[in-house]
Amino acid sequence: MKTSSGALRHEANAPLSHIFLSLDLLEMNSYNEENKTYLSIIRQNAERLQNLIRNIENHQLDKEEPGRIE
C-alpha cells in the first residue's frame, strides 16, 4: 500500500507545485486589485488541496505504521 499512497502523493503534489510556482510569478507581476483577489482565491484553494493530501497521507501512514513516532 505504501507504493500506491506514495504514487498518489507524487501525482497530486506535482501539479500543485506548478500551480504554486505560477501563482508566485503572477502575484509578483499583478498590479490589478481584481486579479490579486482571484489569485488569492486560487492560492487558498491550492493550499486546501495540499493540506488535504497531507492529511490523507498521514492517515494512511497511521494505518500502515500504527506505533510510529514523528
C-alpha positions in Angstrom: 0.0 0.0 0.0 2.9 2.4 0.6 3.7 2.4 -3.1 0.2 3.4 -4.2 0.0 6.1 -1.5 3.4 7.4 -2.5 2.4 7.4 -6.1 -0.8 9.2 -5.3 1.1 11.8 -3.3 3.5 12.4 -6.1 0.8 12.6 -8.7 -1.1 15.1 -6.6 1.8 17.2 -5.5 3.5 17.6 -8.9 0.7 19.7 -10.4 0.3 21.6 -7.1 4.0 22.6 -7.2 3.4 24.0 -10.7 0.4 25.9 -9.6 2.2 27.4 -6.6 5.2 28.4 -8.8 2.9 30.0 -11.4 1.0 31.8 -8.6 4.2 33.2 -7.3 5.1 34.6 -10.7 1.6 36.0 -11.3 1.5 37.6 -7.9 4.8 39.3 -8.4 3.6 40.9 -11.6 0.0 41.6 -10.8 -0.9 45.2 -10.0 -4.6 44.9 -10.6 -6.6 44.5 -7.4 -9.2 42.3 -9.0 -6.5 40.0 -10.3 -4.9 39.9 -6.9 -8.3 38.8 -5.4 -8.6 36.0 -7.9 -5.0 34.9 -7.3 -5.6 34.8 -3.6 -8.7 32.6 -4.1 -6.6 30.2 -6.2 -3.8 30.1 -3.6 -6.2 29.4 -0.8 -7.8 26.5 -2.6 -4.4 25.1 -3.7 -3.3 25.2 0.0 -6.5 23.4 1.0 -5.8 20.7 -1.5 -2.2 20.5 -0.3 -3.4 20.1 3.3 -6.0 17.5 2.3 -3.2 15.5 0.6 -1.1 15.7 3.8 -4.0 14.6 5.9 -4.7 11.6 3.7 -1.0 10.7 3.7 -0.8 11.0 7.5 -3.9 8.9 7.9 -2.5 6.3 5.6 0.8 6.2 7.4 -1.1 5.8 10.7 -2.9 2.8 9.3 0.4 1.3 7.9 2.6 2.1 10.9 0.3 2.4 14.0 3.1 2.8 16.5 5.3 5.3 14.6 6.6 8.4 16.3 7.3 11.5 14.3 
